[in-house]
Amino acid sequence: MEINNIAVPQCWQDFADVLSAGIDRVILFGPPGTGKSYAGLNSGLHAGQASYRLVCTEDMTSANVEGMFLPNADGGFTWLDGSATKAWRSGGRLVVDECDKASGDVSALLLAFTDSVASSVHDLPNGERITPAEGFSVVMTSNIENPYDLPEALKDRFPVALEINAPHPSALATLPADLQGVANAVISAEPERRSSLRSFYAFDKLRSTLGMERAACLAFGQERGEAVIDTLRVSKL
């Protein structure tokens, strides 16, 4: 199977098959810069289905998840939905990035928003009781090496956890053609030789004004930058 003339790695074929089978709770784990968030936000969505993203940090609060009151021009307050509430209301896709970095309070709230549809009901701080609309799904991502490092209660809500060890073809296709093959090889390499898609985006932007060698050094570091330049030169022979 190919996407944009790029062969689909097995991990991404597995993700597509899982979504096609109707699994609506999936964890994607593995090294950064492989397109996990990109795929979660864009893959397997129904026509018109929106996706909403939460990037977890230790400082993130419940307001980002469920919503908050904000002051309005009339001197009162207006309720603003958080990302998880928006996804529930619309039957959209909730993508929770860096789920292992969420604080204890947020992790507890995510348990409520990622529960099975039959068990899902939540009382918002504005007094409204909500349930997820049909079509709601969740993709969680993490850079951890083992999904069992996640809290057991959270992991239990996700029947499938996939290790992502290669870049997503659609994400690769956003790079210029001359970088796609090199990026695929470098992103899929062993940890000590690996770089992320973000480094290649930076390299592409820098090389137009700074030249190949300096751009590679800035984006990848001296040693890896030299290896990327050598690989690009060989690929053009």
ROLOPA-940384 format. One record per residue (C-alpha): residue number from 1; residue in one letter; x, y, z. Coordinates in steps of 0.001 Angstrom, whole numbers, padded with zeros to 6 digits. Layout:
BEGIN
- NUM,A,X,Y,Z
...
END
This chain:
BEGIN
- 1,M,000000,000000,000000
- 2,E,001228,003492,-000849
- 3,I,000228,007060,000019
- 4,N,001534,009808,-002269
- 5,N,003840,007214,-003869
- 6,I,005410,006467,-000479
- 7,A,005140,002938,000919
- 8,V,003071,002751,004096
- 9,P,005073,001284,007028
- 10,Q,003435,-001584,008893
- 11,C,002776,000501,012012
- 12,W,000713,002989,009995
- 13,Q,-001060,000209,008099
- 14,D,-002002,-001224,011498
- 15,F,-003370,002160,012580
- 16,A,-005469,002463,009428
- 17,D,-006808,-001078,009873
- 18,V,-007674,-000455,013531
- 19,L,-009599,002717,012696
- 20,S,-011362,001012,009785
- 21,A,-012461,-001778,012114
- 22,G,-014223,000770,014304
- 23,I,-011796,000949,017237
- 24,D,-012315,004420,018694
- 25,R,-009722,004449,021496
- 26,V,-006102,004120,020332
- 27,I,-002701,004955,021843
- 28,L,000209,005781,019530
- 29,F,003581,005606,021262
- 30,G,007180,005835,020140
- 31,P,009919,008346,019305
- 32,P,009023,011996,018662
- 33,G,008783,013483,015198
- 34,T,007159,010527,013423
- 35,G,003807,012184,012737
- 36,K,001747,010649,015550
- 37,S,-000124,013879,016221
- 38,Y,-000540,014560,012496
- 39,A,-002087,011135,011974
- 40,G,-004330,011425,015002
- 41,L,-005679,014747,013798
- 42,N,-006183,013669,010177
- 43,S,-006516,009897,009752
- 44,G,-009739,007949,009514
- 45,L,-012092,010861,010098
- 46,H,-015641,010714,008795
- 47,A,-016849,013378,006369
- 48,G,-017232,016638,008259
- 49,Q,-015773,015232,011472
- 50,A,-013514,017708,013288
- 51,S,-010496,016946,015470
- 52,Y,-009486,018735,018660
- 53,R,-006050,018681,020244
- 54,L,-004850,018733,023841
- 55,V,-001108,019019,024491
- 56,C,-000544,017849,028048
- 57,T,001902,019560,030378
- 58,E,002310,019588,034139
- 59,D,000830,023099,034148
- 60,M,-002248,022295,032100
- 61,T,-005510,022728,034002
- 62,S,-008983,021258,033764
- 63,A,-010084,024400,031895
- 64,N,-008182,023227,028822
- 65,V,-010018,019919,028944
- 66,E,-013608,020725,029905
- 67,G,-013842,024527,029633
- 68,M,-014029,027684,031740
- 69,F,-015912,030890,032403
- 70,L,-014464,034016,030787
- 71,P,-015463,037637,031518
- 72,N,-017522,039288,028795
- 73,A,-018147,042891,027732
- 74,D,-021341,043091,029794
- 75,G,-019477,042538,033055
- 76,G,-020682,038975,033348
- 77,F,-019150,035673,032379
- 78,T,-019457,033445,029308
- 79,W,-018763,029724,029273
- 80,L,-016091,028563,026789
- 81,D,-015851,024851,025973
- 82,G,-012514,023076,026342
- 83,S,-011137,020717,023705
- 84,A,-012609,017529,025168
- 85,T,-016041,019106,025585
- 86,K,-015960,020328,021970
- 87,A,-015105,016833,020781
- 88,W,-017923,015315,022851
- 89,R,-020500,017796,021619
- 90,S,-019603,017401,017956
- 91,G,-018837,013682,017873
- 92,G,-015305,014627,016834
- 93,R,-011828,013224,017383
- 94,L,-009964,014163,020562
- 95,V,-006184,013921,020213
- 96,V,-004352,013948,023555
- 97,D,-000630,014549,023016
- 98,E,002040,013750,025606
- 99,C,-000601,012078,027740
- 100,D,002034,010839,030189
- 101,K,002880,014449,031134
- 102,A,-000604,015361,032397
- 103,S,-000940,016368,036047
- 104,G,-002883,014210,038470
- 105,D,-006018,016374,038295
- 106,V,-006014,016460,034506
- 107,S,-005329,012711,034277
- 108,A,-008369,012082,036467
- 109,L,-010497,014293,034215
- 110,L,-009221,012517,031108
- 111,L,-010450,009259,032605
- 112,A,-013974,010683,032471
- 113,F,-013653,011972,028907
- 114,T,-012080,008786,027518
- 115,D,-014409,006269,029144
- 116,S,-016552,004010,026981
- 117,V,-019530,005727,025392
- 118,A,-021987,003649,027412
- 119,S,-020421,004886,030659
- 120,S,-019644,008459,029624
- 121,V,-021450,011322,031306
- 122,H,-019893,014471,032725
- 123,D,-021167,017433,034727
- 124,L,-019489,020644,033586
- 125,P,-018696,023487,036018
- 126,N,-021447,025524,034317
- 127,G,-024020,023034,035596
- 128,E,-024594,021330,032254
- 129,R,-024537,017540,031982
- 130,I,-023091,016251,028704
- 131,T,-022531,012924,026970
- 132,P,-020462,012199,023840
- 133,A,-022214,012508,020483
- 134,E,-022115,009629,018042
- 135,G,-018762,009268,016297
- 136,F,-016598,010521,019166
- 137,S,-013129,008945,019221
- 138,V,-009830,009437,021033
- 139,V,-006218,009064,019946
- 140,M,-003591,009479,022644
- 141,T,000080,009938,021801
- 142,S,003205,009568,023884
- 143,N,006964,009408,023390
- 144,I,007307,006687,026016
- 145,E,008863,003361,025010
- 146,N,006271,001174,026722
- 147,P,002541,001966,026975
- 148,Y,002376,000033,030252
- 149,D,004263,002943,031819
- 150,L,000984,004862,031580
- 151,P,-001433,004841,034531
- 152,E,-003296,001540,034503
- 153,A,-006760,003125,034660
- 154,L,-005977,005287,031633
- 155,K,-004356,002489,029643
- 156,D,-007380,000268,030354
- 157,R,-009629,002615,028381
- 158,F,-007618,002024,025199
- 159,P,-007877,-001502,023786
- 160,V,-005139,-000914,021191
- 161,A,-001678,000611,021665
- 162,L,000570,000806,018595
- 163,E,004298,001431,018535
- 164,I,005082,004000,015832
- 165,N,008649,003585,014601
- 166,A,008480,005157,011136
- 167,P,007194,008480,009758
- 168,H,003684,008750,008376
- 169,P,003714,008933,004536
- 170,S,001284,011858,004479
- 171,A,003546,013792,006836
- 172,L,006581,012934,004693
- 173,A,004702,014165,001628
- 174,T,004602,017671,003107
- 175,L,008392,017826,002606
- 176,P,009974,018659,-000769
- 177,A,010476,015563,-002931
- 178,D,014260,015585,-002575
- 179,L,013993,015293,001224
- 180,Q,011334,012610,001514
- 181,G,013514,009530,001053
- 182,V,016291,010860,003262
- 183,A,013830,011891,005970
- 184,N,012188,008482,005887
- 185,A,015532,006752,006428
- 186,V,016785,009117,009148
- 187,I,013524,009232,011119
- 188,S,013326,005408,011066
- 189,A,016976,004952,012112
- 190,E,018366,003731,015412
- 191,P,017972,006237,018296
- 192,E,021562,007472,018157
- 193,R,021171,008322,014441
- 194,R,017552,009450,014449
- 195,S,016149,012933,013768
- 196,S,012540,014092,013642
- 197,L,010285,015484,010951
- 198,R,010505,018849,012669
- 199,S,014250,018932,012057
- 200,F,013677,018352,008349
- 201,Y,011068,021118,008199
- 202,A,013597,023466,009804
- 203,F,016364,022324,007455
- 204,D,014209,022938,004388
- 205,K,013376,026453,005553
- 206,L,016975,027291,006480
- 207,R,018687,025941,003375
- 208,S,017028,028475,001068
- 209,T,018850,031351,002764
- 210,L,021814,029816,004609
- 211,G,022953,027086,002236
- 212,M,022907,023321,002695
- 213,E,025867,022845,005044
- 214,R,025004,025550,007567
- 215,A,021298,024689,007479
- 216,A,022072,021027,008173
- 217,C,024379,021918,011065
- 218,L,021738,024157,012650
- 219,A,018844,021731,012151
- 220,F,020561,018428,012979
- 221,G,023830,019257,014732
- 222,Q,027287,018953,013187
- 223,E,027671,015171,012982
- 224,R,024137,014279,011929
- 225,G,024024,017284,009616
- 226,E,027065,016025,007715
- 227,A,025449,012600,007401
- 228,V,022240,014125,006021
- 229,I,024194,016184,003469
- 230,D,026166,013109,002370
- 231,T,022960,011103,001977
- 232,L,021342,013878,-000076
- 233,R,024348,014044,-002373
- 234,V,024373,010288,-002896
- 235,S,020635,010257,-003620
- 236,K,021153,012731,-006466
- 237,L,023801,010638,-008229
END
